[in-house]
Amino acid sequence: MGCSGEKVRKKNRTACIGDLRDRVVLHDRRLVEPIFGTSALSEKFTSRAVVWGAVSTVTGRTIFDGVSTDRVISHEVLLRFDPCVTSETWLVIDSGHRLDVVKVEDLDERHEWLRLQCVDVGLADLAATRA
């Protein structure tokens, strides 16, 4: 198909390692215990890595998360396999938008590629994610 190197099957299409043209910053999110006397948990984001990925927008796809609420998927991101990427991972893409990972799929269970289904939560300003 005119592509040298590794290939990824994606529904009758083949993606090449050269398709990973978007810089993606992986952030780990963890909950911080409340300060004594308060009940509000806070979130702490830590930048873990900058990787290359293929970011594409999708429309009209809704999935249900673990608490039976539907989430409208806005982006799909293809990355090289990383066992630390989970639904608790957040992404910041080149456009400055923060993506909440809703679903992580290990393509063909071969530990080579990940397809992430994400929801756009706005600009990378962390205050926007607390709304």
FENWODA-V425218 format. One record per backbone hydrogen bond with DSSP energy under -1.0 kcal/mol. CO is the residue of the C=O (numbers start at 0). NH is the residue of the N-H. If there is no record, write none. Layout:
# FENWODA-V425218
co=CO nh=NH
co=CO nh=NH
This chain:
# FENWODA-V425218
co=5 nh=16
co=7 nh=14
co=12 nh=9
co=14 nh=7
co=15 nh=18
co=16 nh=19
co=18 nh=20
co=21 nh=52
co=23 nh=50
co=24 nh=91
co=25 nh=47
co=25 nh=48
co=26 nh=89
co=27 nh=45
co=29 nh=43
co=31 nh=41
co=34 nh=37
co=41 nh=31
co=43 nh=29
co=45 nh=27
co=48 nh=25
co=50 nh=23
co=52 nh=21
co=53 nh=77
co=55 nh=75
co=60 nh=72
co=62 nh=70
co=64 nh=67
co=68 nh=64
co=70 nh=62
co=73 nh=57
co=74 nh=117
co=75 nh=55
co=76 nh=115
co=77 nh=53
co=78 nh=113
co=81 nh=84
co=85 nh=88
co=88 nh=100
co=89 nh=26
co=90 nh=98
co=91 nh=24
co=92 nh=95
co=95 nh=123
co=96 nh=92
co=97 nh=120
co=98 nh=90
co=99 nh=118
co=102 nh=116
co=104 nh=114
co=105 nh=108
co=106 nh=109
co=111 nh=80
co=112 nh=106
co=113 nh=78
co=114 nh=104
co=115 nh=76
co=116 nh=101
co=116 nh=102
co=117 nh=73
co=117 nh=74
co=118 nh=99
co=121 nh=97
co=124 nh=127
